[in-house]
Amino acid sequence: MIEVGKKAPAFTLESSDGGKVKLADHAGKPVVVYFYPRDNTPGCTVEAQKFSTAIPALKKLGAVVLGVSKDTIASLCKFRDKYSLAFPLLSDPDGKVLEAYGAWGDKVMYGKKMKGIIRSTVLIGDDGKIVKHWPKVSVKGHVADVIESVKAIAKK
């Protein structure tokens, strides 16, 4: 389970930008890793667009955004291209990274309890430690909250 102040679980995942992305590639920068249930669904689309719009502000703060789902690379690429997303989407088909970050578990969908991806976000500091964890994200206002949290830790 994810704990603020602890080292973020390492990962290497296939990227929509080609090749693989390792968390270690971004050492020394704040990293926003957000986990979303599925490409092209309404909430996930709005969330991705909001993060994409926030990229210039986050880049100014030195931060990197990575979106993670179980979708295939082909699906991630279509989703990225359809909405001109300005950050890499990562594929976690076996869900190991989702589990390591507490983004896989019980959720209620249409009144039924089921296992699935829990929409959540983790902010990792430039030292590789977890600064903030949003365990159950509501899309509205979330990206603005993430930007404020990055500002709070960004090097002046």
PyMOL commands that set and color helices and strands:
alter all, ss='L'
color gray80, all
select helices_A, chain A and resi 23-26+42-60+73-83+96-100+142-153
alter helices_A, ss='H'
color red, helices_A
select strands_A, chain A and resi 12-15+20-22+31-35+64-69+89-91+104-109+112-117+120-124+130-134
alter strands_A, ss='S'
color yellow, strands_A
deselect
rebuild
show_as cartoon
